[in-house]
Amino acid sequence: MTKHRYTVVFERDEEGWWVATAKGLQGVHTQGRTIQQSRERIREALDAADAPGAATAELVERITVHGVEMATITKARAFRERVEREQAKAMDELRRAAKALTKAGISVRDAGELLGLSHQRVQQLVHNG
């Protein structure tokens, strides 16, 4: 069974509404106050137009914000995702270090001092990780 796929373009109109248009499907468009509301409504519009697989189709979104370079948004999202990955790595290292320190007989207070964390956070890392 082939999953259906529709390209949906989201643009803000002059009144601030997000207009969603399904490319290649004449008359399938809607609007909402937020991107999420427009996303929900475009599915309803696809269903009303009897588009195949409307409820479960993959929506390939193209969001256009006039006056803002999409490259700026893409770059910011990519940076945030990298930071989140690095934060996860840092937490793993802190967890390992906290466990090693306490296993070596260092108190959670002193481990916190060494790691720059509160003793409560060290306790959480040692027992919940």
ZIHU-V993757 format. One record per pair of residues at least 24 apart in sequence whose C-alpha atoms are under 6 Angstrom apart, sorted by sequence separation. I is the first residue (numbers start at 0). J is the second residue. D is the distance in whole Angstrom. If there is no record, write none. Layout:
I_J_D ; I_J_D
This chain:
98_125_5 ; 94_124_5 ; 3_52_6 ; 4_56_5 ; 6_58_6 ; 7_59_6 ; 3_56_5 ; 4_57_5 ; 5_58_5 ; 6_59_5 ; 7_60_5 ; 8_61_5 ; 9_62_5 ; 10_63_5 ; 4_58_6 ; 5_59_6 ; 6_60_6 ; 8_62_6
